[in-house]
Amino acid sequence: MSSFGTFLIGFIVLIVGLAVAAYLLHAPTTWIGVGVIVLIGIGIIMATTRTKSRDPQTPTE
């Protein structure tokens, strides 16, 4: 599995844990949904920036 996939799976597990904790703290369901959507977006952005391939360095003479 790629590092992108591994990062996203770990981030989704984190999101599920936070959503369950918010539910147990009696947070409104609407806000739990909003938080989950925002965190998924942040996770995708973080995963792509951490795993994107770097441009090769060209030696300057």
N, C-alpha and C positions, 0 to 999 in steps of 0.2 A: 504494500500500500504506500502511496506517495505521502510525503510529509504534509502536503495540503490536506489530504483526506484524514490523516491522523489528527491534525490540528483541528479540523472542523468537527470530528467526532468528539474530541475532548471538550471543545467549546459547547457543543450541543448538550453533552452530559452536564456541564456546569449550568447551562441555561435551565435545563429541566430541574435541577436541584434548587436553583433560585426561585423558579416558578412554584414548586411545591412548598418551599419555605414561605413565600408570600401568601399562598393559599392558606397555610396553617396559621398565619398571622392575621387572617380575615381581611386581606386586601381585596378591594373590588376586582371582580373578574375582568372587567374592561381594562383596567390599568395593568393587570398581569399580562393580558394579551398584547398591549402596547409595548410593555417592557420586553417581552419575548421577541417581538418583531424588530425592535431597535437593536437588541443584543445579537440577533441573527445577522443583521446588516453589519454591525461592528465586527462580528466574527469573520464574515466573508472578506471584508476589507483587510483585516489583520492577516488572515491566511494568505491572501494574494500578495500582499506587500512583503511578507516574510519568506514566501517560497518562490517568488518570481526569479527568473534566471537573470543573472547580471550580464551586462554587455561586456564582451571581452576587451581587455585593455590593449590598446595598440601602442607599441613603443614609439616614443618620439625621439627623433635624432637631431 
